[in-house]
Amino acid sequence: MEWEPLIPQDSQATWSAASDADRAAAKATAVTVLHSLSGSVIGLTIRTVRPLPDLDRPSTYRGTGHQAGYVTGLVPSISAIVDGRRVPTSTSITLDGPVHSIESVTVGGDVLDANAYRIDDGARLVRIDGDTWPEQDLTLADDAGGALLVTYKHGIPADPAAQLAAGILALEVLRGAKGDGACRLPPMAKNIARQGITVDIDPVAFLEAGLTGLPYVDQWIRQINPSGLRAQPSIVIPERRRGVRR
């Protein structure tokens, strides 16, 4: 995942003293946790999918001057002859967004020129070269004739605020793993006595609330994902088929 944590300046000595392996593990843990707590949106990940084209809904309406067929809907739908039969095709494919960028599109094992398509609405891959997306057989190999394979970056790049949140969390993960008493993550205990004051901390409550117990990090989470979603909501359209993810 593309998300480089930013370690606070006053903690650089602690961070630098750790081994490369420990720092890498702390980074990976922090980024994975915050990616999930952001609703699986912040941070760029590579996805490779075998998608199916979007199709309009077949009309059941018959009236004066109308014939049953494909009504005007989400995207233009066109008929084509494939293996002696007529099948609907489309110029649009809906990917799981947000789509940051398209890495490659291959049709039948051949890389499609990037000028042949564009991204609309952060999720729709639209063919703009006058051709349509193939109606593919998902049981075939990725490089088989007519197979469509899309590799893209999913998510929103981590800005400096997200990098700092990941850096703060990574530092505390590192401290906790080393048994450092300065670790500020909620311990696996419900009572902590400090300076004569007893504080009750329930770590399960933090997890259920989608928080970490670190003020700056939790403030960032609330701003990015105020509803505490683990994934972005989507609208299920019966006419929209889903492909497979590689």
C-alpha positions as a printed Julia matrix, in Angstrom:
246×3 Matrix{Float64}:
   0.0     0.0     0.0
   1.23    3.49   -0.85
   1.15    5.34    2.47
   4.39    6.47    4.07
   4.03    7.26    7.81
   5.5    10.55    9.05
   7.21   10.09   12.42
   6.93   13.15   14.74
  10.19   15.09   14.94
  10.48   14.74   18.73
  10.33   10.93   18.42
  12.87   10.46   15.66
  15.55    9.17   18.06
  13.26    6.42   19.38
  12.24    5.45   15.88
  15.78    5.42   14.52
  17.01    3.22   17.37
  14.71    0.38   16.31
  15.73   -2.27   13.79
  14.63   -2.07   10.17
  12.41   -5.12   10.67
  10.68   -3.63   13.71
  10.09   -0.31   11.94
   8.71   -2.07    8.88
   6.34   -4.17   11.01
   5.13   -1.1    12.93
   4.57    0.82    9.69
   2.63   -2.04    8.11
   0.45   -2.44   11.2
  -0.32    1.27   11.47
  -1.13    1.68    7.78
  -3.31   -1.43    7.68
  -5.29   -0.35   10.75
  -5.82    3.21    9.56
  -6.73    2.07    6.05
  -9.51   -0.02    7.57
 -10.62    2.71    9.99
 -10.77    5.22    7.12
 -13.44    3.09    5.46
 -10.84    1.36    3.27
 -10.43    4.55    1.24
  -7.23    6.32    2.3
  -4.07    4.77    0.89
  -3.47    3.48   -2.63
  -3.66   -0.25   -3.35
  -3.22   -2.12   -6.63
  -6.21   -4.11   -7.83
  -6.45   -6.4   -10.82
  -9.94   -7.42  -11.92
 -11.81   -9.18  -14.72
 -14.83   -6.84  -14.92
 -18.05   -7.22  -16.88
 -19.46   -4.36  -18.96
 -22.4    -2.31  -17.67
 -25.61   -3.08  -19.51
 -28.89   -1.2   -19.79
 -32.03   -2.76  -18.38
 -34.14   -4.68  -20.91
 -37.43   -2.83  -21.34
 -40.74   -4.58  -20.62
 -42.73   -1.62  -21.97
 -44.52   -1.81  -25.29
 -46.47    1.14  -26.58
 -47.22    3.12  -29.7
 -44.03    3.64  -31.65
 -41.95    1.6   -29.19
 -40.48   -1.88  -29.36
 -39.15   -3.99  -26.54
 -35.38   -3.66  -26.27
 -32.79   -1.74  -24.32
 -34.14    1.43  -22.78
 -32.04    4.52  -22.19
 -30.29    3.83  -18.9
 -26.9     4.04  -17.27
 -24.71    3.72  -20.35
 -25.05    3.23  -24.11
 -25.7    -0.41  -24.99
 -24.98   -1.92  -28.4
 -25.65   -5.35  -29.88
 -22.89   -7.43  -31.43
 -22.63  -10.86  -33.02
 -20.42  -13.2   -31.0
 -20.05  -16.86  -32.04
 -23.14  -16.58  -34.19
 -25.35  -15.06  -31.49
 -26.38  -11.49  -30.75
 -25.23  -10.2   -27.37
 -25.4    -6.72  -25.81
 -22.13   -4.85  -25.38
 -21.27   -1.59  -23.67
 -18.8     1.3   -23.67
 -18.72    1.47  -19.85
 -17.45   -0.64  -16.96
 -18.05    0.2   -13.31
 -15.07   -0.54  -11.07
 -15.0    -0.5    -7.28
 -13.99    3.07   -6.53
 -12.52    5.42   -5.8
 -10.29    4.82   -8.81
  -7.09    6.86   -8.55
  -5.53    5.79  -11.84
  -5.54    3.02  -14.42
  -2.28    1.08  -14.6
  -3.18   -1.06  -17.61
  -6.06   -2.51  -19.6
  -5.51   -5.67  -21.63
  -7.91   -7.27  -24.09
  -7.01  -10.79  -25.16
  -3.53  -10.35  -23.7
  -2.84   -7.15  -25.69
  -2.35   -3.87  -23.82
  -4.92   -1.25  -24.84
  -3.65    2.27  -25.59
  -4.4     4.64  -22.7
  -6.02    7.07  -25.14
  -8.76    4.51  -25.8
 -10.48    5.03  -22.44
 -11.03    7.44  -19.57
 -12.34    7.38  -15.98
 -15.66    9.1   -15.23
 -17.12    9.76  -11.77
 -14.14    8.14  -10.07
 -15.35    4.63  -10.93
 -16.55    4.2   -14.53
 -14.05    3.05  -17.14
 -15.4     4.43  -20.42
 -14.28    3.37  -23.89
 -13.78    6.47  -26.1
 -12.11    5.04  -29.21
 -15.36    4.02  -30.9
 -15.12    0.39  -29.79
 -16.9    -1.42  -26.94
 -15.77   -3.59  -24.04
 -15.9    -7.33  -24.73
 -18.56   -9.54  -23.19
 -16.0   -11.92  -21.69
 -16.14  -15.47  -20.43
 -14.76  -15.34  -16.88
 -13.81  -19.03  -16.97
 -11.14  -18.36  -19.61
  -7.51  -17.49  -18.89
  -6.62  -13.83  -18.4
  -4.81  -13.7   -21.75
  -7.36  -15.69  -23.72
  -9.08  -14.18  -26.76
 -11.65  -11.59  -25.69
 -10.57  -11.65  -22.02
 -10.56   -8.22  -20.37
  -8.13   -7.5   -17.53
  -7.94   -4.15  -15.72
  -5.22   -3.19  -13.24
  -5.75    0.05  -11.35
  -4.89    1.98   -8.2
  -7.76    2.09   -5.73
  -8.14    4.71   -3.02
  -7.19    8.28   -2.15
  -3.53    9.24   -1.64
  -2.49    9.8     1.99
  -1.99   13.54    2.58
   0.37   14.94    5.26
  -2.34   14.68    7.95
  -2.84   10.99    7.14
   0.92   10.41    7.07
   1.31   11.99   10.5
  -1.57    9.93   11.91
   0.1     6.76   10.6
   3.46    7.89   12.0
   2.05    8.49   15.48
   0.3     5.13   15.5
   3.37    3.32   14.11
   5.52    4.81   16.88
   3.14    3.59   19.59
   2.9     0.15   17.97
   6.7    -0.01   18.03
   6.82    1.04   21.69
   4.15   -1.48   22.63
   5.94   -4.3    20.83
   9.18   -3.45   22.69
   7.44   -3.25   26.06
   8.21    0.46   26.35
   6.33    1.94   29.3
   5.92    5.18   27.33
   3.51    3.47   24.9
   0.24    5.41   24.8
  -1.91    2.7    23.23
  -4.69    1.39   25.51
  -3.26   -1.59   27.44
  -5.09   -4.88   27.87
  -6.28   -3.82   31.32
  -9.26   -1.84   32.55
  -7.65    0.07   35.39
  -4.57    2.28   35.26
  -3.31    4.34   38.19
  -1.24    7.4    37.32
  -0.32   10.19   39.69
  -2.94    9.04   42.15
  -5.72    8.99   39.53
  -7.34    5.72   38.42
  -8.58    5.61   34.84
 -10.79    2.86   33.42
  -9.9     1.91   29.82
 -11.78   -0.69   27.83
  -9.74   -1.54   24.7
 -12.71   -3.35   23.15
 -14.67   -0.1    23.24
 -11.97    1.62   21.19
 -12.11   -1.12   18.56
 -15.9    -1.06   18.39
 -15.86    2.73   18.05
 -13.21    2.53   15.37
 -10.69    4.5    17.43
  -7.17    3.98   18.75
  -7.01    5.96   21.98
  -4.5     8.42   20.5
  -6.04   11.93   20.38
  -4.57   13.17   17.09
  -5.14    9.85   15.34
  -8.72    9.58   16.58
  -9.45   13.16   15.52
  -8.19   12.32   12.03
 -10.33    9.16   11.91
 -13.45   11.11   12.93
 -12.83   13.69   10.21
 -12.21   11.11    7.5
 -14.82    8.55    8.53
 -17.36   10.12   10.92
 -19.81    7.22   10.47
 -17.26    4.55   11.36
 -17.66    2.64    8.09
 -15.28   -0.23    7.32
 -15.92    0.05    3.58
 -17.58    2.53    1.26
 -21.31    1.97    0.7
 -22.45    0.95   -2.75
 -25.76    0.77   -4.58
 -26.66   -2.68   -5.85
 -28.23   -2.54   -9.31
 -29.63   -5.91  -10.47
 -28.77   -5.14  -14.1
 -25.12   -4.41  -13.25
 -23.07   -7.59  -13.33
 -19.92   -7.99  -11.27
 -16.73   -9.52  -12.59
 -14.02  -11.22  -10.57
 -11.02   -9.84   -8.69
  -7.6   -11.34   -9.31
